[in-house]
Amino acid sequence: MAEWGVKGYVFRNWAETFACAPELYFTPKTKEDVRQILEQAKREGKTVRVTGNGYSPSDICCTDGYLIDMRRMDSIIHVDKSKCQVTVEAGMQITKLNMLLENEGMALSVLGAVSEVTIGGAISTGYHGTGANYGILSSYIVDLELLTASGEVMPLSHAQNEDIFKAAILSLGALGIILTVTLQCEPAFKLEKHDFPLTLDDVLENLETHVSSSEHFRFAWVPYTGHVLASHQSRTNKPISVKASWFWDTAVGYHLLEFLLWLSTYVNWLVPPIARAMYNVLYQHRRDSVNTSYKIFNFNCLFKQYVNEWAIPRSKTATVLLELRDWVLENEHNYGVHFPIEVRFVKKDDIYLSPCYDTDSCYINILMYRPYGKDVPYQEYWDKYEELMKKADGRPHWAKAHRETASRLRKVYPQFDRFCAVRSSLDPHGLFLNSYLKRMLEIKQ
């Protein structure tokens, strides 16, 4: 086994905010390969973590033990057109799945900002899109296969091992290794998108109207402008119609923005005028388009960044954002906050570690870009943001770089102890633990 485990490999996440040097790095192709890696790890007394495409902006994958990269296990196993379901290996990237489904006349019902993530990684961390009647991706899982620490391949679904299933479909990689996943899809569809500027006050005063007036509503708030870019998306039969401008979208909206933000790392007071200028040239005009569903759901997250995101009860959206706006404006002259602040809405579910457990939720995503890979100060911003999230009974997105620990997580996740009990029963010796899980779940091993 060790002959194809690589020594000296350094893992870095996409944003290059976390890195680790695993003792051995594996890229298995089959279930048997993965099982043998686990057997070797147990013999050698090593821990095991799994990675996909490395998009999580946190240390959730980091380990000094064995690291398994699942991306070579990316085959489609079965398509059931009568049920509109697809079964795939967990290492398949959603980008590939989108195209395979399109060829079969099917599509995922909702997607997040990026598709360059693996199915296994996405469901393990709570990947989500937006839409008041649409849940996180994990809520569309019909069944899965989980390879446990004992070497057993355990089939899981609502009908089979339901307790473990509700833990495994958002598991942080703590229960075992997901091998295959069956997803509930729907017939392929197009989305009509309307992007237009509004004031933040207008959106918040009429929030329920916005949320309910299209299938997938989100908005991007641009600090220092008082405005947002509202985005309404709904299914349509209209022909595809896309208007794009390389100059505005790429030359200005990417390259010039990155250069200006790099300058602002030396002259901090530039951040507010950069935000105002970019809003005026990029967001101030209405843009309508119709395209294949995944091409509308996904959007460009630009360059490397620090990211934090929490979900709060939807009813508390306005209170939190107005308090955050006040803090941003009060500190305008000594602390620059990057745009956008992305706001999305997700349906409640019954998944043990879901940020939307039993709560219709609003996700608020903040970021600080790292132009040309340069570090930027963000701790003060994170402190205030997390203070507001906690006050609103917020729950952190598991993939993002939040700083919560088990003591508070236990209070806001009603099934937290149930999840921990499932983990202890499946992995009593901590084969899948790392420092992230020990911190999140308060494990002493």
C-alpha positions in Angstrom: 0.0 0.0 0.0 2.7 2.5 1.0 4.3 2.2 -2.4 1.7 4.5 -3.9 1.3 6.7 -0.9 3.4 9.8 -1.5 5.8 11.2 1.1 6.7 14.9 1.2 3.4 16.1 -0.2 2.1 19.5 1.1 -1.6 20.1 1.0 -2.8 23.7 0.6 -6.4 24.7 0.3 -7.6 26.8 -2.6 -7.3 30.1 -0.8 -3.9 29.1 0.6 -4.9 30.1 4.1 -4.3 26.6 5.5 -1.7 23.9 4.7 -0.4 20.6 6.1 2.2 18.0 5.5 0.6 14.5 5.8 2.9 11.6 6.4 1.5 9.9 3.3 -0.8 11.2 0.6 -3.0 8.8 -1.4 -5.1 9.0 -4.6 -7.1 5.8 -4.6 -9.1 4.6 -7.6 -11.3 1.9 -6.0 -13.2 1.1 -2.8 -10.7 -1.7 -2.2 -7.9 0.8 -2.4 -9.5 3.0 0.3 -10.2 0.0 2.5 -6.5 -1.1 2.3 -5.4 2.5 3.2 -7.6 2.3 6.3 -6.2 -1.1 7.3 -2.6 0.2 6.9 -3.4 3.3 9.0 -4.8 1.1 11.8 -1.7 -1.1 11.7 0.6 1.8 11.8 -1.4 3.8 14.4 -2.1 6.7 12.0 -5.1 8.9 11.6 -6.8 9.5 8.2 -8.5 12.5 6.7 -10.1 12.9 3.3 -9.9 15.8 0.9 -11.6 16.7 -2.4 -10.7 19.8 -4.3 -9.5 21.8 -1.3 -12.1 24.6 -1.5 -12.9 24.7 2.2 -11.3 27.9 3.6 -10.5 26.2 6.9 -8.3 23.4 8.4 -11.0 20.8 8.2 -8.9 18.5 6.0 -5.5 19.1 7.6 -3.6 16.2 9.1 -0.1 15.0 9.9 -1.3 11.4 9.3 -2.7 9.9 6.1 -4.5 12.2 3.6 -6.7 10.6 1.0 -7.6 12.6 -2.2 -10.8 11.1 -3.6 -10.8 12.9 -6.9 -9.9 9.8 -8.9 -13.0 8.1 -7.7 -15.3 10.1 -9.9 -17.4 7.6 -11.9 -21.1 7.7 -12.5 -22.5 4.4 -11.3 -26.2 4.5 -12.1 -28.8 6.9 -13.7 -32.5 6.2 -12.9 -34.4 8.5 -15.2 -37.8 7.3 -14.0 -37.0 8.6 -10.5 -34.7 11.4 -11.7 -31.9 10.1 -9.5 -28.2 9.6 -10.1 -25.6 7.5 -8.1 -22.0 8.6 -8.4 -18.7 8.1 -6.6 -18.0 10.7 -3.9 -14.9 12.0 -5.6 -16.8 13.4 -8.6 -16.7 17.1 -8.9 -20.0 18.9 -9.2 -18.7 20.5 -12.4 -18.5 17.1 -14.1 -21.8 16.0 -12.6 -23.6 19.1 -14.0 -22.5 18.2 -17.5 -23.3 14.5 -17.1 -26.7 15.3 -15.8 -27.3 17.8 -18.6 -26.6 15.0 -21.1 -29.2 12.8 -19.3 -31.8 15.6 -19.3 -31.5 16.1 -15.5 -30.1 18.7 -13.1 -29.5 19.3 -9.4 -32.3 21.4 -8.0 -30.0 24.0 -6.3 -26.3 24.8 -6.3 -23.9 27.0 -4.5 -21.5 29.6 -5.9 -18.9 27.1 -7.1 -19.2 23.7 -8.6 -15.4 22.9 -8.4 -16.0 20.8 -5.3 -16.5 17.1 -4.9 -19.8 15.6 -4.0 -18.4 14.0 -0.8 -16.7 17.2 0.3 -19.8 19.3 -0.5 -22.2 17.2 1.6 -19.8 16.7 4.4 -19.5 20.5 5.0 -23.0 21.7 4.3 -22.7 23.2 0.8 -25.7 25.3 0.0 -27.2 27.6 -2.6 -30.2 29.9 -2.1 -34.0 29.6 -2.3 -36.6 29.7 0.5 -38.0 26.4 -0.6 -34.7 24.7 -1.3 -32.5 23.0 1.3 -28.7 22.5 1.5 -27.3 19.9 -0.9 -27.3 17.2 1.8 -31.1 17.3 1.9 -31.2 15.9 -1.6 -29.3 12.7 -0.7 -31.4 9.6 -1.2 -28.7 7.1 0.0 -25.0 6.7 0.4 -22.3 4.1 1.2 -20.0 4.8 4.1 -16.8 3.0 4.8 -16.4 2.9 8.5 -13.3 2.5 10.7 -14.0 -1.2 11.1 -13.8 -1.7 7.3 -17.5 -2.2 6.9 -19.2 -0.6 3.9 -22.5 0.6 5.5 -25.5 1.5 3.3 -27.4 4.4 4.7 -30.7 6.0 3.8 -33.9 7.2 5.5 -35.1 3.6 5.3 -31.9 2.0 6.4 -29.9 3.1 9.4 -31.7 6.4 9.5 -30.1 7.7 12.7 -26.6 7.3 11.2 -27.8 8.6 7.8 -28.9 11.9 9.4 -25.4 12.2 10.9 -23.5 11.0 7.8 -25.1 13.4 5.2 -23.3 16.3 7.0 -20.5 14.6 8.9 -17.4 16.7 8.7 -15.6 13.5 7.6 -15.9 12.3 11.2 -17.8 9.1 10.7 -16.0 7.4 7.9 -15.3 7.8 4.2 -18.2 8.4 1.9 -17.8 6.1 -1.2 -20.9 6.6 -3.2 -23.9 9.0 -3.1 -27.4 8.9 -4.7 -28.8 12.3 -5.3 -32.4 13.3 -6.1 -32.4 15.5 -9.2 -35.1 17.0 -11.4 -35.6 17.4 -15.1 -33.1 19.7 -16.7 -34.2 23.4 -16.5 -33.2 26.9 -17.4 -33.2 29.8 -15.1 -34.1 33.4 -15.8 -32.1 35.8 -13.8 -32.8 39.5 -13.0 -29.9 41.4 -11.3 -30.6 45.0 -10.4 -29.5 47.6 -7.7 -31.6 48.4 -4.7 -30.9 50.1 -1.4 -30.1 47.9 1.6 -33.0 49.5 3.4 -35.4 48.7 0.7 -34.4 45.0 0.6 -34.6 44.6 4.3 -37.9 46.5 4.7 -39.4 44.2 2.0 -37.4 41.1 2.7 -40.3 38.5 2.8 -41.6 39.9 -0.5 -38.2 39.5 -2.2 -37.6 36.0 -0.7 -41.0 34.7 -1.9 -41.3 36.4 -5.3 -38.7 34.2 -7.0 -37.5 30.7 -6.5 -33.9 31.6 -5.8 -33.3 35.1 -4.3 -30.0 36.4 -3.0 -28.4 39.7 -2.7 -24.8 41.1 -2.5 -24.4 44.1 -0.2 -21.7 46.6 -1.1 -20.5 48.3 2.1 -20.1 52.1 2.1 -22.6 52.5 -0.7 -25.9 51.8 1.0 -26.8 49.6 -1.9 -27.1 45.9 -2.9 -27.2 44.0 -6.1 -30.4 41.9 -5.8 -30.6 38.7 -7.8 -33.9 37.0 -8.6 -33.8 33.6 -10.3 -36.7 31.4 -11.4 -37.3 28.5 -13.8 -38.2 29.4 -17.3 -38.8 28.0 -20.8 -37.5 31.1 -22.5 -34.6 30.7 -24.9 -31.0 31.2 -23.6 -30.0 34.8 -23.6 -26.6 35.8 -22.2 -24.9 39.2 -22.3 -21.4 39.2 -21.1 -18.6 41.8 -21.3 -15.0 40.7 -20.9 -13.9 44.3 -20.3 -16.3 45.0 -17.5 -16.5 41.5 -16.0 -12.9 40.4 -16.2 -10.6 43.4 -17.0 -12.4 45.7 -14.5 -14.3 43.4 -12.2 -11.3 41.0 -11.6 -7.9 42.4 -12.7 -8.4 46.1 -11.9 -10.2 45.2 -8.7 -7.4 43.0 -7.5 -4.8 45.6 -8.3 -6.7 48.3 -6.4 -7.3 46.1 -3.4 -3.5 45.3 -3.4 -2.9 49.1 -3.3 -5.3 49.4 -0.4 -3.2 47.0 1.7 -0.7 49.9 1.8 -3.3 52.8 1.9 -6.2 51.5 3.9 -8.5 54.5 3.3 -8.8 53.4 -0.3 -11.1 50.6 0.5 -14.4 52.6 0.8 -13.8 54.6 -2.5 -12.9 51.4 -4.3 -16.2 49.9 -3.2 -18.1 52.9 -4.3 -16.4 53.1 -7.7 -16.9 49.4 -8.4 -20.5 49.6 -7.4 -21.0 52.5 -9.8 -19.4 50.8 -12.8 -20.4 47.1 -12.2 -23.6 47.0 -10.2 -25.6 50.1 -10.9 -27.3 48.8 -14.1 -29.9 46.1 -14.5 -28.8 42.8 -16.1 -31.1 40.1 -17.3 -30.1 36.7 -18.6 -31.4 33.2 -19.3 -29.2 30.1 -19.2 -28.8 26.5 -18.2 -29.5 26.2 -14.5 -25.9 25.5 -13.2 -24.6 28.4 -15.3 -26.9 30.8 -13.5 -26.4 29.2 -10.0 -22.6 29.4 -10.1 -20.8 32.7 -10.1 -17.2 33.9 -10.0 -15.8 34.2 -6.5 -12.8 36.0 -7.9 -9.4 35.6 -6.2 -8.1 34.1 -3.0 -9.8 35.2 0.2 -10.5 34.8 3.9 -14.1 33.7 4.3 -16.5 33.4 7.2 -20.2 32.5 6.9 -23.0 31.7 9.4 -26.6 31.0 9.2 -29.1 32.8 11.4 -32.9 32.6 11.7 -34.4 34.4 8.7 -36.5 36.6 10.9 -33.2 38.2 12.3 -31.7 39.1 9.0 -32.5 42.9 9.1 -31.4 43.3 12.7 -28.0 41.7 12.1 -27.2 43.4 8.8 -28.2 46.9 10.1 -26.0 46.4 13.2 -23.1 45.3 10.9 -23.7 48.3 8.7 -23.4 50.6 11.7 -20.1 49.1 12.7 -18.7 49.2 9.2 -19.5 52.9 8.8 -18.3 53.8 12.3 -14.9 52.3 11.5 -14.7 53.5 7.9 -11.6 55.6 8.5 -9.5 53.0 10.2 -10.7 49.6 8.9 -11.6 48.7 5.4 -14.2 46.0 4.8 -14.2 44.3 1.4 -17.3 43.7 -0.8 -19.6 41.9 -1.4 -21.3 40.6 1.7 -23.4 37.8 0.2 -26.8 37.0 1.7 -28.8 33.9 0.8 -31.8 32.0 2.1 -32.2 28.3 2.7 -35.1 26.0 3.8 -35.0 24.2 7.2 -34.2 20.5 7.5 -33.7 17.7 10.0 -30.0 16.9 9.4 -28.2 16.7 12.8 -25.3 19.2 12.1 -27.1 21.3 9.5 -27.0 25.1 10.1 -30.6 25.0 9.0 -31.7 22.3 11.4 -35.4 23.1 12.2 -34.9 26.7 11.1 -35.6 28.6 7.9 -32.3 30.4 7.6 -30.4 33.3 6.2 -26.7 32.8 5.4 -24.5 35.9 5.6 -21.1 35.4 4.0 -18.3 37.9 4.6 -14.8 37.9 3.1 -11.5 39.7 2.9 -9.6 39.3 -0.3 -6.0 38.4 -0.5 -4.9 40.3 -3.6 -2.0 38.5 -5.3 -1.9 36.2 -2.3 -1.1 39.1 0.1 -2.3 38.7 3.7 -4.7 41.3 4.9 -6.0 42.1 8.5 -9.3 40.5 9.2 -9.5 39.6 12.9 -11.3 42.7 14.0 -13.9 42.3 11.3 -14.3 38.6 12.2 -14.7 39.5 15.9 -17.6 41.9 15.3 -19.3 39.7 12.8 -19.1 36.6 15.0 -20.4 38.7 18.0 -23.5 39.6 15.9 -24.0 36.1 14.7 -23.8 34.6 18.2 -26.3 37.2 19.5 -28.7 36.1 16.7 -28.4 32.4 17.6 -26.3 31.9 14.6 -24.7 28.6 13.4 -21.4 28.6 11.5 -20.9 27.1 8.1 -18.7 24.1 8.8 -16.3 24.6 5.8 -15.6 28.3 6.6 -12.9 29.7 9.0 -15.1 30.3 12.0 -13.7 30.1 15.5 -16.4 28.2 17.5 -15.8 25.3 19.8 -17.9 22.5 21.1 -19.1 24.4 24.2 -21.2 26.8 22.2 -21.9 24.6 19.3 -23.7 22.2 21.6 -26.1 25.0 22.6 -27.1 26.0 19.1 -27.2 22.5 17.4 -30.0 20.5 19.2 -28.7 17.2 17.8 -25.0 17.9 18.6 -24.7 15.3 21.3 -26.6 12.8 19.1 -24.1 13.3 16.4 -21.2 12.9 18.8 -22.7 9.6 20.0 -22.9 8.3 16.4 -19.3 9.3 15.8 -18.1 7.6 19.0 -19.9 4.3 18.0 -18.5 4.3 14.5 -15.0 5.5 15.3 -14.3 4.7 18.9 -10.5 4.9 18.5 -10.4 8.2 16.6 -9.1 7.0 13.2 -10.7 10.0 11.4 -9.8 12.7 13.9 -7.7 15.8 13.4 -7.2 19.0 15.3 -10.2 20.6 13.6 -12.6 17.8 14.8 -11.1 17.7 18.3 -11.7 21.4 18.5 -15.3 21.3 17.1 -16.5 18.2 18.9 -14.5 18.6 22.2 -12.7 15.2 21.8 -9.8 14.5 24.1 -8.2 11.6 22.1 
